[in-house]
Amino acid sequence: MFHLLMPVAATLSVALATATACAADPITADVVVYGDTSGGVTAAVQASRMGKTAIVISPTGHLGGMTSSGLGWTDLGNRAILGGLSREFYHRVYEHYQGDDAWVYEPRAGFRNQGQGEPSLDPANKLATTFEPHVAEAVFNDLAAEAKVRRLTGRIDLTQPVRKDGPRIVALRLEDGSEVAGNMFIDASYEGDLMAAAAVSFVIGREANAEFAEQGNGIVGPRAGNQLPDGIDPYRVAGDPTSGLLPGVNEGLGGRLDDADDRLQAYCYRMVLTDVRDNRVAIAKPAGYDEADYELLFRSITAGQRDGFFKTSPVPNRKTDSNNTGGISCDLIGGNYGPDWNWATLSHKQREAVAARHRDWQLGLVWTLQAHPRVPETIREQHAKWGLPKDEFADNGHWPYHLYVREARRMRSDFVMTEHHCRGLEPVEDPVGLGAYTLDSHHVQRVVSKGQVKNEGDIQASLGGKPYGISFRSIVPRESECENLLVPWALSATHIAFGSIRMEPVFMTLGQSAATAACLAIDAGSSVQKVPYEKLRDRLIADGQKLAIK
């Protein structure tokens, strides 16, 4: 079931507060940002622009998170919400594609200039919302370098993560034993690792609809969106229940409709593919490939599915952002949790193993569609042109650096964003950014329903592109738990509200706003919770943040 959790790291951090410090002096900065994500970069850049020393700790050695790891077809909802550093990022990408030398594998005139409902390269607003991963990373690198942000490569030591003095973080510890000390800390990770290490309360899973009087939360049952065709037998040997269920299929929902659970919506990699022969690396059959893992795919094809196995949303130079679509696709549904584990609370090594399984599943999916004899020849021919781009992720086998962690821990602070705030039904009095995207949850599990396999968990509830405010209180913990930490991504929100807020442009906005609050707290010698909202609002507006749309 759904749980409110206090992390195990709470006891570790208390113990470390009295432990002897590392022999070497800690690395120090005014503002320490954990996470090389898009919001991590904007946080560090903003802190530096406000005259503070800033460090961004990068687990991968590459800046940008999902924005530079394949998510080149931006989920936005309404580009009017862009302001400050988020708008600056998309403007710099636009400027890059104005140069003729940016177009290597197709002419600019040949690019299908279509994003999500608006032009991809938008001359009216001078913004680009589709782009290649290496271009996004270069823009983040430039922003960080120009702001003189210090970059460290490393991961938080999850066994001895932080030193605290009462409700304040003194330093975080990395796996190599080094410590990074600071005045203010920002957790810009997708998992909320620093937040948990600091003994901040969090939740995992779907709340019951009754908890916040919502409609899109809890167990929702099989719905039409991204659903499997009818008639797929759930058993390993079709028609024989004694043979056991197909891999990844559950006997039932695991609870009643609208009830809470602790399952996570599915993850995938945002594959980047190309059909340019000179820039294409063929996709090989993954080591350890097991045909049984794709039995559901074969049966879906037999039941009538002929296309829609992954998206091929175009980004410049004849590449794609290939995301999940349809009933069986890139999402490894149920692959990020189990009976006694989930991605959010795994060790780094355990996450690496889970991420490798997701990678091999997706590579195996493409290889199966291209080469397996059980796939009709017409489908094989349709997919044969795709390969991995040589000029992307060259140091990682041409595969994205980040698994798309759509949701993991979510902080539980004094204020919780719900779908009522996203729909504009309840006011947000202290906005530090705007969201506008659909209330979005990918599927959570596969179940047997009326004797056939169905997906469960998908929600796609449009907000009509109407912006809503995101509360300052939702990105700060309870003051009694931690007074010098801000959490711009794993923020305090319900599952379904988070499904809209979590989009990358919003993350950039909230990263900048978090850093602004951190700097004001340093200047005032106060906790982040005591930063006057009026003062924060005025500085955000002065720096171009959008807090309302007239």
N, C-alpha and C positions, 0 to 999 in steps of 0.2 A: 504494500500500500504506500501511498504518498506520505512522506515524512518531513518534519522540520528537524534539521540536523545541526548539531554542534560538532565541528570537525574533531577527529582524533588529534589533529595537530594542536588543538587548544592546550592539551596537557604538555605536549612537547615544547610549545612556545613559552609556557610558564617556567618549565625546567630550564630552558635556555636563557631565560632572563637572568638567572643567577649563575649560569655557567661561565667559565673562564672564556674570554674572547679569544679569537684566533690569534696565533702568534704574530702574524703579519697585521699591520694596521689596515682597517677596512678602507675600501674605496668609498669616497663620499661625494654626495651631490645634494643640492637643495631639494630637487625633485627626482625621485627614482621611479622609473616606469618599467614594470615587468611585462614583457610581451612585445614582439616585433610586428604586431598587427597594424592595420591602418590607423586605428584609434590610438595605438601606442605611439606611432610616429607623430600624429598631430598633437598628442599630449606633450611629448618631449619638445617638439618644435615651439609650441605655444609657451611652455615654461621658459625656454631660452629667450624667446622674443620679449618676454616680460622681465628679462634681466636676471634670471635665476640659472644656476648651473643645473644641467639636466643629463641624466644617463638613461638610455634605453637598453634593456637587457634582451638580447635576441637569442631564443632557443635554436633557431635554424641558421642564423648567420645571414638571413635575407629579410629585408624590410617589406612590409605591406600586407602580411597575412593573406587572407583569401583574395584580396583585391589584386595581388601580384601572384596568386597561385591558381589562376584559371578562371576566376569569377570576373570575366571581362565583359559580361552582358549584365549591366548593373540593374539590380532591383531597387527601384527608387519610389515609384508611385506618383510623385509630383516634383519636378525639378525646381519648383519655386521654393522648396524647403532648403535648398543649398545656400550656404553662406560661409563666411570665414574661410578656414583652411579646407573644408570639404569642397567648396566652390573653387578655391585656388587649385586644388589637385585636378579636378576635371577640366579646368581651364588650361592648365599646363599640358595635359594630355591632348587637348584640342590643338594647342599651338604646335605640338610635335607633329601632328598629322597634316599640318599646313605645308610642311616642307616636302618637296618632291622626293628627297632621298629617304623619306619614311616608307615609301611605297615600293617594296622590293619584289613582291610576288604577284602583284596585280596593280593596274593603274587606279589612281584615285577615282576616276570617272566610272570604273567598273565595279566599285564597291557598293553593295546593297546597303544604302545608308538608312538602315532602319533599326531603331532600338525598341524599347518597350513603350510603344505608343507614340514615340516622338523620334525625330531624326537622331541617329547615332552621333554624327558629327553635326552639331547644331550651330550654324553660323549666326543665327539671331541672338543666341545667348553666349556664343563662343565657348561651348562646353562639348566634351566628348564623353559619352557614357558607355561606349564599347571600345575595347582596346586590347592589345597584346600584353601578356604578363610581363615580359621584359621591359616594356615601355612604362608600365605602372611602377615597377621596381626602381627604374631609373629616376622617375619623378620623386619617389619617396627618398631615394638616396640624395638627390639634389636638395630637397627640403631640409633633410637632417644635416647635411654638410654645410649649407648656407647658414643654418642656425647654430652651427658649432656644437651640435648634440654629440655627446660621447656615446659610443656604441661598445657594448660588451657582449660577447657570445657566450652563452651558458644557460643552464636550466636550474631552477630552484631545487635545492636539496629537500625532497619531500620527507625525508626522515628527520632532519634537523633544520626546519625551514626558516624560522625567524627568531630574533631576540626582541622581547618587548619589555617596556618599563610601564607597568600598569596598562592603561588602554592605548599606549603609543608604541608603534613599531620603532625599534632602534635601528635594526639592520636585518637584511635577508641574507641567507647563506646559499651559495651556489654549490653544485655538485663537486667542483674542484676544491672545495674548502674555503674559497675566498668569501669575504663578506662585503656587502654593499650597504653603506649606512646613508641615511638621509633624514631630512626634516619632514618631508611629505612623500607618500608612496601612492602610486596609481597601479591598480591591477588591470592591465589591458590584455590579459590572457583570455582565450575562449573557454577555458575550464574553470576559471576563478580560483586558481591554485594559491595565489598570495592571499586572497580574501579568506580562504579556508585556513591557511596557515596562521593567520592572524586571529583565529578563533571567532570569526564573524559567522553568524547564523546563516544557513542557506537551505534551500529546498531542491529536490530533484524529482522530476516527474510531472504528472498532470494533477492539478487540484480538482476536487469535486466541484461541479457547477454550483452546488449549494453554498460553498464557502464564501464566494464573492458575488453570488446571484448572477452568474454568467450563463451564457448559452453555448459557448464553443470550447468548453473545457471538459476534462474527464474522459472516460471511455465513450467514444461516439458510435462505435459499431461500424460495419461495412457501409460505405457510402459510394456514390457514383464516381467521384473524382479519382483519377489515376488508378482505376480499378481493373482487375483481371477479367478476362472474358468468362462468361458462364460455362459451366460444364467441366471444370478442371477437377479431376479426381484427386483427393488429398493423400492417397496411400502410395507407398513405395512401389508396391505391385498393385496396379489399378484394380479396384474392386475387392481388394483383400485387406480388411482392417488389421488382420494379424501380422501383416508385413511392416506395420508401423507407418507413422506419418512421414511425408517428405521433409527433407532438411529445412528447418526454419519455420515450420508450420505448427501452430498451437492447436490444441483440442478445442478450446473455447476462448472467450474474451478475457477471462481472468477476473471477472467482476461484473457488476451491473452497469447498464448504461448510465452515464453522468457521474459515476463514482470515480474517485481518485485512484491512481496507480503510480508506480515509480519507474515506468518504462520511459525510454527516450525516443524521440522521433529519429528517423533514419538519417544516417550520414552517407556521403559519397565523396569522391573526388570530382572536381569540375574539370573533366578531361579537356585537354587542348589537342585537337586533331587537325590534320591538314591533308589536302588532296594534291598538293604540289609535289610532283615526283622528285624534283631536285632538293626538296626540303623535308622529305618524308622518311621516317624510320619505320620499317614494317613491324607490326605487332606479332610477336611470337607467342606460341602456346606457353603459358606460365608453368614453371616447375611445380610439380605436385598437382597439376590439373586433375580434377575429378569430375567426370561426366555427370555423376549423380547430383552435383551442385547445380546443374543447369537443367535438370529434369522438368522443373516448373516452366522454364523457357520453352523447351520442346513441346510441352503440353499446351502452353499458351498459343504457340504457332499452330498446332493441330486444331485448337479451338477457334482459330480464325485470325489471330493477330498477324499482320503482314509488315507493319512498319511501326515507328514510334518507339523504338527500343532505346534510343537516346537522342537528345536534342543535338542539332547542328547549328545553333545560333551563330551567325557569322560575326567575326571580328576582323579587323583589317589584315591584309596579306594572306587571304584564303586560309584562315584558321577558324577554329570554332571555340565556343564555350559550350561544351557538351555536358548538359545537366540531365538529371533524372526526368523521365516523362513516361506516362503510361503505367500499366499494371506491373510489368517486370522490366526493370531498367537499371540505371546506375546505383540506385539506393540498395544497399545490403540491409534490408529490413530485418530488424532484430539482431543485427550484427554488432551492436554497440552496448549490449547489456546481456546478462544472464541471470540465473536463479540467485546467485550470491555475489554479483559484481556488476559494475557499469563503468563506462568510459570515464566519467567525471572523477572517480576516486581511485583509478588505477595508478600504478607507478609509471614512470616514464618508459621503462623497458616493456611493461605490459601494454602500454598504449602503442608502442612501436609494433608489437606483434599484431594487435588488432588492426592498426593502420595498414600493415602489410597484407592482411587478409582482404581488406577492402580493395587495395590496389590490385591484388591478384584476381579477385572476383571481377573487377571491371575489365582488366586486360583479357581475362578469360571470356567475358561476355562478348567483347569485340571479336576475339579470335574465333569463338563459336559461331557467331553470325557470319564471319568471313569464310570459314573453312570446314565446319563440322558437317559430315555427310547427312545427319538427321535434319539439317536446315535446308529447306528447298533452294534450289539453284538460283531462283530469281532473287531471293533474299540475300544469298551469298554475293551475288553480283552487285546488288545494290550497295553493299557495305564494303566491297573489296577495295575501294579507292582510298580508304582512310588509314592514316598512320600518325605517328607522333612527330612533332616538328623538331628538326635538328637544332633550330636556333632558340629553343625554349628549354629551361631547366637542364642545361647541358651537364651540370655537375650532379644531377640526380636521375640519370637515365631518361631524361626528357619527360619526366613525370612531375606533377606539382608537388611543392614542398609541404603543403598543408592539406590534411583531410578536412572536409567541410563539416566542422563540428557545429551543427545547427543549434544545439542547445545542450547544456551540461548542468553545472550548478547555477542556481539563481539566488542572489542574495535575498534575505528577508529582513528588511529594515523597518523603520517606523512608518513608512509610506510604501504602498504597493500599487504599481500601475496595473490596471485591469482593462478588460475590453470596454468598459464604460468610459474610461478616459480616451481610449483610442477612437471610439465612436462619437466622441464629443458630448456624451450624455452626462458626464461629470466633469467639472472644471479642474484644470491644473493651474494653480495660482503662482507657481514658481518655475516656469519653463526654462530649461537650459538648452533646448533644441526642439526640433520638430520631426515627427514621423508622418508617413502618409501611405505606406504600403499595406497591401492586403493582410488581414489576419491569416497567417499562413502556418500550417503544420503539415509536415510530410507524414507518411504512414508510420505507425509505431510497431505494428505486428501483423503477421499473417495467421489467419484462423480458419477453422472449419466452420462453415456457415451453410446450413441446409444441404449438407453432404458435399459441398464443393469448397475449393480454396478461395478465400477473399482477403483483401487487404483491409486494415483497420487503422484509423487515426487521421486520415487526410481531412484538412479543413482549408478551404480557400474562400474566405468571406471578404468581399471587396468593401473598402471604405470610400469608394468613389473618388479616390485621390484627394480627399479632404484632409488637410493637415491637422494634427493635434499636438499639444505640448507634452513634453516629457519632463517630469518633475525633478528639480534639484535634489529633493529628499530621496528620490529613488536611486541615486548614484552614490549616496553616502550611507555608511553603516549606522547602527545605533551608537550613540556617543559612548555609552558604557562599554561597548565591545571594542571599538577602535576609533580614535579621534583624529588620526592623520593618514587615513586611507580613503581613496575614491575608487569606484568600480563602474566604469562607463559601459561595459558590455554585459557582464554577468550581473546585471543590476536587479533591483527589487521589482519584479513583475510576475504576474501569473503566466502560466504556460502559453495561453493563447494571446495575451497582450505582447509577450516577448516575441511571438511569431511575427509580429509586425515591426517591433522596435529593433530587432537584431540585424537589420540590413546594414551593409557596409558604409553607405554614405552617412547614415545616422551615427554609426560608430565613430566615424571621423569627427563629426560634430560634437558628440558627447566626450570624446577624448580631449578636444580643445577646451570644452567647458570645464571638464574636471581639472585640467591643469590651471585654468584661470582661477578657479576656486582655491586650489592648492597654493598658488602664489599669493593670493589675497590673505589666506590664513597665515602664511609665513610673515607677511608684512605686518599683520595685526598681532602676531604672537598668540593666535587662538586655535582652537580646534576647527576642522573643516565644517562641522555642524553649526558653528557660531558665526560663520561668514554671513554678513547681512545680505539678504537676497537683492535688495535694491542696488547695492554697490556692485554685486556680481552681475546683475542684469545690465547696468550701465556700461561696464567694461566689455561684456559680450557684444552688446550692440555696437560699441565703438570699434570693435574688431570685426564687425561685419556678420555676426551670427544672426540667423533668422529665428526669432522667438514668436512671431505671429505673422499671419498672412492676411492682409486686409481684403 
